[in-house]
Amino acid sequence: MTAHDRAGRRGLPPWAGRDFRLLVGASFVTGAGNAGATIAAAFAVIEAGGSATDVGVVAAARTLAMVVLLLVGGALADRLPRQHVMAAANLVNAGSQALFAALVLTGHPALWQMAVLTAVGGGAHAFFAPAAQGLVLATVEARHAGPAISVYRLSTNAATVGGAALGGALVAALGAGWVLAADAAGFVVAAVLRARIDTGGAARPPRGGGVLGELREGWREVAGRPWLWGIVVQFSVVNGMVTAVESVYGPLVSRDHLGGAGPWGLALAAGGLGTACGAVLMMRWKPRRVLLVGTLCVFPLALPGAALALLLPAWTLALVMFAGGVAIEVFAVGWMLAMHQEIPEDMMSRVAAYDWLGSVAMTPLAVAAAGPAAAAFGLRQALWGSSALVVLLTALVLLLRDVRTLRLAPRPALPVAHPAPVEEAA
């Protein structure tokens, strides 16, 4: 029986072969585990007597470690088989989460211990994320790029939404320690799955100049493409504004005017559902001017801030968040397609590292400044300012010619004859 036959019998598309299924399965496991573990880590800090500031310190430790190591992670992922880099990162995450769980289950962990272990996890993700960017399309044929990216993102988004809901319930029922332990076990499972992926890639020796030389090559690749660095700069601000609205302003408005945590949870869930629907949409819709369409879909990310500033009813806010979820998924799939078309394969992880670095570096600063901005200018004015920055940066990106004109190349036509059987390793 061929891999195509087996995929079809399982209800999967015929192009979804063994390696793609392993990749999606591993991503689902870690996505669900991480969503639950994020909630568990916050409650572990609180249950140990920590304040809201302490929760922020532990969360910031992860982001800081990731930012510091991202470029090194990108260079390494362009040297080694990416699935091996991802599996190794998963094992490091498994170890850090297992130690975190043990500390929580056996007593009261110190704040510095939780911060260090969270930072270890963030550091591992700095190697994982650039490698992941280059691996999805290595598991399928190029003509199936759009559906493959959509299925991959649909799986990870569904895992995040489901994992957050299940994780919250399990933290309440069993405690944070057991959820962290389950996440550690999930990372081990994901490492085994990823280690079994065989894309035929071998280690790529450095071409001279060491890591710094390779990073300079990656930077030249980014700097020479205005559409690339322009959108990275755009999202350094957009991500910061969206995160500030969702993590700071939204809960405050919901508490004071919408009825508490329930309506805000509904709005966030609607946003997650929107991303899933956006992934399904992109399985069918293949816009040629993919960056133009994607950038236009960033404008709706300004709507949640505006809806909160206007004190719109909770059901209206949920609809706005749903629309934003659909729109950002259209952008995300298009962005991945453009990256894979335009960036040389052997540079992909280094370029992805610069993309990640630019996209997340400003977020901790934006979140930290959200409270002082609301205190200085008023909550409603801060919300309008967040929305205005999203609109302004997105409008500026549209001035870049390549953003407006870059087109996806037509995919090769599907063969008329049946493809030759593809043997699948046991």
N, C-alpha and C positions, 0 to 999 in steps of 0.2 A: 504493500500500500504506500502511495506517495505521500509526501508532506501536504500537498494540495488536497488530496483525498481526505486525510485526517482532519485538516482544518475545516473543510466543508462539512464533515459529519458533526463537528462540534459547533456548527452554526457560525463559524468565523469566515471572513472573506478568504477566497482561495490563495491570495497573496500572503496571508499571515502565516508564515512558516514557523519552524521550531524556534529560531533565534528571536524572532519578533515576539512570539508568545512568552518566551522566557523573560524578555526585557519588560514587557507590559505586566506580567505577573509579579516580577520583583518590584516594579514601581508602585503597583497597587499595594503591596504589603508594606513598603516603607512609607508611602503616602498616608495610609490609614494610621500606621503606628505613630508617625511624627505628629499628626494632627491631634491625636489623643495625648501624646507625651507633652506637647506644648501646654495643654491645660493642666496636666499632672505636675509639671515642673513649677508652674505658677502656684498651685495649691500646696505643693511641698514647701515652698518658701513661706507661704502664709501660715501653714500649720506649724512651722518651726519658729513662729513668732515674728516673721519678717513683715516689714511695712510695704506699702505700695512702691516706695523708692527702691526697696530691696528687690522686689519683683522686677523692676526695670533694670537694675544693675545686672541681675542674672541673665535677663533677656539680651541686654546690650553686650554682654561678654561673648555671646555666640556671634553676633554680627561683627564685632570688632575683630575676633579671630579670623572670621571668614574674609573680611576685607584685607587684612594683613597678608594672608596666604594665597589669595585668589590667583595672582599672576604666576606664582611658583607652581600652583596646581595646574594652570593652563599649559605651562611649558612642559611639565612632566607628562600630562595627558597626550601631548603631541609626540612624545618620544616612545611611550609604551602602549601596548594594546589597551584600549580605553575600558573594555569590560573588566580587565584585571585591576586597573586603577579604581574603578567603581566598587569592585568586590572588596578590595583592601580597605577603602574608605568605610564601607559598611561594617567591616569587622572592627575597625577603630570605634565607630559609633556604638556597636554592640557592647564593647568593653566599657565605654564611658557611661552608657545608660545602665549597664548591669551594676557598676559601682555606685551610681546615683541611687538606684533602686535599693541596693544593700544598705546604704547610709540611711535612707528614709525608713526602711523596714526595721532596722535594728536600733534606732534612736533618733536623736535630733541632730541633723547635719548642720555644720557651720556654714554661714553664708559664703565664705571664701571657697569652701569645698564644692558647693553647688555651682558657683561661678566658674571655677576651674574646669569642672567636668562639662559644663555647658560650652565653655570655650573650646574644649577638645572636640566636642561634636561639631561646632562651627568650623574649626580648622579642618576636620575631615571633609565637611561639605565643600570647602574651598577646592579640594581635589576632585570631589565627586561631580560637581556641577559643570565645570568645563568639559569633562570627559563625556558626560551624558549628552551634551549638545551635539557631539559628533557621532554618537552611536546609533541614534534612531534610524537614520537612513542607510546605515551600514547593514541593517538587518532585512531590508526589502529592496526590490528593484526600483530604479529611479522613477519609472512611470507611475508608481503607486505612492509617491511621496506625500501628496496631499491627504489622501485617506489615512495613510499610516500615521502621520503627525496628528491628525484629528482623533483617531482611535487612541493613540498614546495619551494625548492630553485629556480626552474624555475619561479614560481610566484613572489618571492621577487626580483629576478634579473630583470625580465621584468618590475616590478613596479619601480625599481630604474632607469632603462634606460628611460622609458617613463616619469617618474616623473621629471627627470632632464631636459628633452627636454621641457615638458609642463611648468615646473616651470620657466625656463629661459624665455619662451615666455610670461608668465603671469607677471613676474617681469617687463619686458619691456613694457607691455601693461597697467597694472594696478598699478604697484608699489610693493615694497617689503612687505609693511604692509598687503596688502590683501592676499598675498600668505602665510604669517605667520598665518593670521587668519584662512585661509582654512586648514592649517596644524593642528591648534588647534581643529577645528571641526572634522577633520579626526581622531584625537586621541580619542575624545569622542565616535565616532562611533566604533572604534576598541575596546575600553574598554567595551562597551556594548556587542559586539560580543564575546569577550574573556570571559566575566563574564557568558555567557550562556553555555560555554563548560562544560560538565559533564563527567569527566573521572573516576568518582567513588573514587577519591583521597580525603582523609581527612587530617586535620592537623596532622603532625607527631611531637609528643612531643620530646624535647631534651632528649638525653640519659645520661646527666650528664656532668659537666665540662663547661657548658655555651657555648657561641659563640666561645671563644678561643679554648675550647676543641674540638668542632666540626671542626674548621678550622685545628687543628692539625691532626685530623682523615683524613680530605681531603688531607692534605699535605703528610701524610704517603701513601695514595693511589697513589698519583702522583709519589712520590720519589721511590716507590717500583716497578715502571713500567718504565724501561729504554726507551722503545719505546715512552712513553707518554712525559716524561720530555725532551727527546732528540728532539722530533719534536717541542715541545713548544719553546725550546731554538733556534732551527733552525729558526722558524718563527719570533722570536723576532728580528732577523737580516734581514731575507728575507722581512718581511713586511716593515721594515724601509727603505730598499734599493728600493723596488718597489714604495713606497710612495714618496721617494725623486725623483726618476726618473719621476713619473707621475705628481707631483705637482711643481717641481722646474726645473729639467733639460729639460724635454720634451718641456714645453712651451718656454724655452729659445732657444733651437735648432730650434724649429718650427718657431719662430719669425725671427731668423737670416738666416735660410737656407731653410726652407720648404714652406714659403709663408704666415706665420702668424697663427692666431688662427684656421682658417678653417681646414687645414690639420690635426692639432693636435686634433681638435674635432672629425674629421672623424676617427682617430686612436683610440681614447677613445671609440667611439661608436662601432667600430669593436671589441674591447675587450669586451664590454658589450654583443654584439651579440654572441661572442664566449662562454661566460658563459652560455647563454641560450641554445646554441647548445650542450654544455657539459652536461647540465642537461638532455636534451632529450636523449643523448647518454647513460647516466647512467640509464635511465629507461629500457634499453634493455641489456646493458652489465653488467655482474656481475663478475668481477675478484675475484678469491678466495684469492690470496695474495694481499689483498686490500691495505695494507700499502706500500708494495714494488711498486706496480703500481702507487699509489698516489705519492710517493716520487720521482719516476722517472719523473712524470709529473710536478714536481717543477722546473726541469732544464730549461724548456722553458721560465720561468720567467726572466732568464738572457738575453734573446734575445732582448727585446725592448731597453735596455741600449746599447747593442752592435750595434743594428741598428742605433740608434741615434749617437753613436760615429763614425760610418762609413758614416754618412750622406746619408743613403739610401733614395731613393725616397719615397714620402708620401704613394703611393699605396703599396710598399713593407713593410713599417712600419705598415700599417693597417693590412696586412696579418699576420705579426708577432704578433701584438696585439691580433688578432683573435685567433691565435693558442695558445697564452698564456691564453686567456679566457677559451678556451675549456679545456686546461690542468689543470688549477687551480680548475675548477669545478669538474673534475674527482677526484682530491685530496680531495676536500671539502666533496663530498658525501661519499667517502671511509672513510674519517676521522670520520664523524658522525656515520657511520655504525660500525666502530671499537670501538668507544667510547661506543655506546649503547650495544655492545656485551660484552665488557670486564669490564665495570665499573658497580658496583652495583647500582640499581635504586635509592636507598635512599642516595647515595653519588654523584649522577650525577651533581647536580647544584654546589656543592662545587668544584668538579674537573673541571667543566666548567669555574668556576670563576678563578681558577689558570691558565687554558688555556687562557682565555681572558687576564688576567693580563700579563702573559708572552708575549703574542702575540702583545699587543699594547703599553707596557710600553716604549719600545725603539723608537717607531715611532716618537714622538715629538722631541727627541734628534737627530734622523737621519735627519729629515727635517730641524731642526735648524742648523745642521752642514753642510748641503748640499751646501749652498752658500759659507761659508768660505773654504770648501774643493775645490770647483771649482776655487775660487780665488787663493788658495795656489798652486794647482797642475795643473790647467787648466781644462776646462769643459770636454774635451775629455778623459783626464786621470781619472777624477772623474767618468765618465760614465763607463769606463772599470773597475774601482775599484768596483763599485756597482755590475756589472755583475759577477766579479770574486768572490765577497763575497757570492753571491747567489749560485754559483757553488760549492764553497768550503764547505759551511755549509751543502748543500744537499748531497755532497759526503761523508762527515763525518757521517751524519745520516745513510747512507747505511751501515756503519760499524757495526751498532747495529743489533745483530742477530734477535731480535724479529721483527724489521722492515722488514727484508728480509723473515721471515718465518711465521708470524702471518697469519692465514687463517680465513675466515668467516665460521662459522658453517653452514652446509646445512640447508636450511629452511624446515619445515615440508611440506610433500606433500599435495597438495590441495585435499580436500575430493571429492570422486566420487559423492556422493549424494548431492542433493541441500541443502544448509544450511537452518537451521530453520529461519523463519522470525524474523527480528530484529525490535522491536518497537522503534519508534522515538518520543521523547517528543515533544509536541506542541511548 
